């Protein structure tokens, strides 16, 4: 299961002197679902294109099964790609699009027919064989693109924001579908997205990237629960990030008060970033609270309320099913496992303050991320 | 639909200068030159000129194919240049079009004549002069030279528009560069090829000046015959009849080509 398939070592990519990838080290196991996650311009698509053979790295190596692949052109790699906005051949119908790779490989027509028919069934496009690809909806084109890649039975499938152009409902369906296909066919998926929820739902491993560097690699749970720095904590889900001092193992001080926590291994009195997830905070009456503050805004989000609370001038986001009206004075309690401690990083102080909270934070993050990347 | 009137000026123009003149041509073609009575003899006359029709068509087909063979690689090359180089090359290609058609053809005469620049050069270095002018080759050369830009520009436009991700997709699916070209780039260039061929073939087949200057009396083209009917011979009725036949022949040629190269004709830039 966990046999290594691809390895990137000290990978550097520069365009016109601008460093787009900065010493990327990464290994990818066979049959793994690995997601490259990050905001627009973080280098995730570039990494994918290097693996696919569309770009030659400035320095560093790409290894497949231990063999150096830097100079092997795309058409000789056992990899197929599902491109952003699909790149289907407009002069061919659905069947011929899917059969394209098999015909290049010179399989006999009978086997081609069997495999294309099988693939059409897997992506539920039976009966669409002779349709023009330009007449299909986005979701259907998406599935043709997946079929066209998978029919070649690649060892690795690269997916470049494949669901970006679909509406929310279809996106959710396709997420499940892709995960199912990946498990059924036992293929390694390398998936690029800027959508953290998509990454958390589908991946075995998430690689969080920013500014051409890997910020953290881990299982979805680890990335969410144990973010390495303020960037990861903010990019994956919502986080309140505060300045604190690690007094000793299991003891952290912030807002003038000492809290018990579950982290250790820091220097004595080391300044740290403290992460508190908005859904982990318990609201209690002011007398019982570890900290007390005033509610400054409440937004109904469906499952919960986004409640902004002002603690001595620092605004926290709390996600709660309990409604607390604006202006009410409340207390909060923090359990040791609700507090996560991170070393200070270049991102400290840049994220995790909700003073400029806007109810549209999700939409803003999406709009920013959906732009094209080099 | 409320914007229908926007096409008004052109509709008026077309009626005045295309439809009415066409009616006049048809009228002349179907009437006797002396009595003005209805007759089919002008049209029937075209059989006498059949060899000239055929020669015009095959010389034009030849010239069109040469234009395609020269034009496609050039268009492909320009489409893959940087935008600044593209603008320069496009301008260079269009530059001859800014010079009078007559002058360009006469320049070829000066080059190719028995005592022209090329042959003078050959004799000066001790070689015997070559028969460069007054033959079919010279006529085809004249056609290629004059109509090549009309081949390159539509090809360039279409090749430019081919999504580079389709080429990556083809590579991804196992195509080497030769296969990328034959399986993706060439099929996607078909609309450009069709309009290029149309834009070269149609004016070439009806041309008259090139053959007069670069050809011999033996290589006279149908355009020359038509011209002479309105000038020297003064038989506009026969001229009109021959024009009409030529028009029908052009329609047939273009229609066959569209059938042949382009099944889903919606993408073709020029459909006749």
Interface residues (C-beta under 8 A of the other chain):
Chain A: X52 X53 X54 X73 X74 X75 X79 X80 X81 X83 X84 X85 X87 X88 X89 X90 X91 X100 X101 X104 X105 X132 X148 X149 X152
Chain B: X163 X165 X166 X168 X169 X170 X171 X172 X173 X174 X175 X176 X179 X183 X184 X187 X188 X190 X264
